[in-house]
Amino acid sequence: MVHVLSAILWVLFWVTAFAAVVFGITLILRRFMKDRSALVTAIGIAVIGTGMIYSFTQNTTFDEVFLDQLDDQEDLRWMTVERYQGGDEGADGLQRARLRIEDEDMIHQVLDDFKGLRLRSGNCHEEREYNVYIRTRLNHTSFFAGEACLNTAEIRDPGRDHLRTLDRLAEDESLEWEYE
């Protein structure tokens, strides 16, 4: 309920801000422009520019997209991590390795790496390194992760090492990865 209310307030803020900008620009331009076609063109450009700025500032976070689905984050059951490696196995030329983790601390470490990660909707289609599936007592969530993309969303935090724990697990030779 709180998320719905905050989303509605956020939309109302942008609508009000947009209307105020258009109204202010109209008042200023009416004073200096006597030609109506020039006035309409200038207002059109301002409206399009404001829309583009709004579009480029639309971010969400990993928490909002994935963690909010897990109402019972303190009751984690297990996590499955699939990693993709170059090779000649599989139809897509990638070798898959799967690891099931039941250690809650390790699951929390992976989630902590992703918490707060800013995302921007888009059509990001880089090669994915990991597929993560998390199961709680009541819910589950899953996502594909790579350096620049999370599912199809573009990661907006360059330089952040959100794959740190997953990479460490991939390099740990003591873990029993199942290869397909």
Secondary structure, 3 states (H helix, E strand, C coil): CHHHHHHHHHHHHHHHHHHHHHHHHHHHHHHHCCCHHHHHHHHHHHHHHHHHHHHHCCCEEHHHHCHHHCCCCCCEEEEEEEEEEECCCCCCCEEEEEEEECCHHHHHHHHHHHCCCEEECCCCCCCCCEEEEEEECCCEEEEEECCCEECCEEECCCCCCCCHHHHHHHHCCCCCCEEC
